[in-house]
Every structure is written in C-alpha cells, then in structure tokens.
Amino acid sequence: MPIINIGKHTIEVTSTMGVVTIKYDGEVKHKAHFAFGPSVYYFFAEEDGRRVTYDIDVKSGLRSAHITVKRDGTPVFSS
C-alpha cells in the first residue's frame, strides 16, 4: 500500500493480517480490522496552525486495494 506525500506531510496506509494502519508523519492515527467492501477512516491533523480533516476511503479488490484520500473534503490522492 502507498506512502502518500501531501505537501510536507506523509500518509502511510498498510494492511497486514486484516488490520489497516494509517500513519500521518509516522504517528499512528488509526488502526482497525479491515472488512471487505468500502471502509472510511477519519483523522484530524494540525497543519500550519489550523486543524484539517483527512478521510481515507479503502476499497478492497481481488489483487489490491483502492485508496482515496480527501483533505478537508477535497480529493488529494486516488490509486
């Protein structure tokens, strides 16, 4: 799964043994069991003195997962 660069920040999404882990600048922001079908994970981050919201949508596939990242509702990455 990818490491996504957004400005000077990174988001890393990994899936191991059915557990999805989302890291923001190396800090674990979310860790949960992954179910088949779409799963959306949310977290907040402080960037340049303001709070932003990230939505990570993970959809499983037969060979890989499709990931969409939104920052304050605006798509910034899609695989």
For each residue, the residues with C-beta under 8 A, 3 or more apart:
1: 12 13 14 15 65 67
2: 12 13 67 77 79
3: 10 11 12
4: 10 11 12 13 67 69 76 77
5: 9 10
6: 9 10 11 69 71 76 77
7: 47
8:
9: 5 6 24 25 45 47
10: 3 4 5 6 23 24 25 26
11: 3 4 6 22 23 24 54 56 69 77
12: 1 2 3 4 21 22 23 26
13: 1 2 4 20 21 22 56 58 67
14: 1 20 21 23
15: 1 18 19 20 21 34 58 65
16: 19 21
17:
18: 15 33 34
19: 15 16 31 32 33 34
20: 13 14 15 30 31 32 33 34 39 41 58
21: 12 13 14 15 16 28 30 31
22: 11 12 13 28 29 30 31 41 43 56
23: 10 11 12 14 26 27 28 29
24: 9 10 11 27 29 43 45 54
25: 9 10 45
26: 10 12 23
27: 23 24
28: 21 22 23 31
29: 22 23 24 43 45 54
30: 20 21 22 41 42 43 56
31: 19 20 21 22 28
32: 19 20 39 41
33: 18 19 20
34: 15 18 19 20 39 58 60
35: 39
36: 60
37: 59 60
38: 57 58 59
39: 20 32 34 35 57 58 59
40: 55 56 57 58
41: 20 22 30 32 55 56 58
42: 30 53 54 55 56
43: 22 24 29 30 53 54 56
44: 51 52 53 54
45: 9 24 25 29 51 52 54
46: 49 50 51 52
47: 7 9 50 52
48:
49: 46
50: 46 47
51: 44 45 46
52: 44 45 46 47 71 72
53: 42 43 44 71 72 73
54: 11 24 29 42 43 44 45 69 70 71
55: 40 41 42 69 70 73
56: 11 13 22 30 40 41 42 43 67 68 69
57: 38 39 40 67 68 69 70
58: 13 15 20 34 38 39 40 41 65 66 67
59: 37 38 39 65 66 67
60: 34 36 37 65
61: 64 65 66
62:
63:
64: 61
65: 1 15 58 59 60 61 79
66: 58 59 61 78 79
67: 1 2 4 13 56 57 58 59 77 78 79
68: 56 57 75 77 78 79
69: 4 6 11 54 55 56 57 75 76 77 78
70: 54 55 57 73 74 75 76
71: 6 52 53 54 74 76
72: 52 53
73: 53 55 70
74: 70 71
75: 68 69 70 78
76: 4 6 69 70 71
77: 2 4 6 11 67 68 69
78: 66 67 68 69 75
79: 2 65 66 67 68
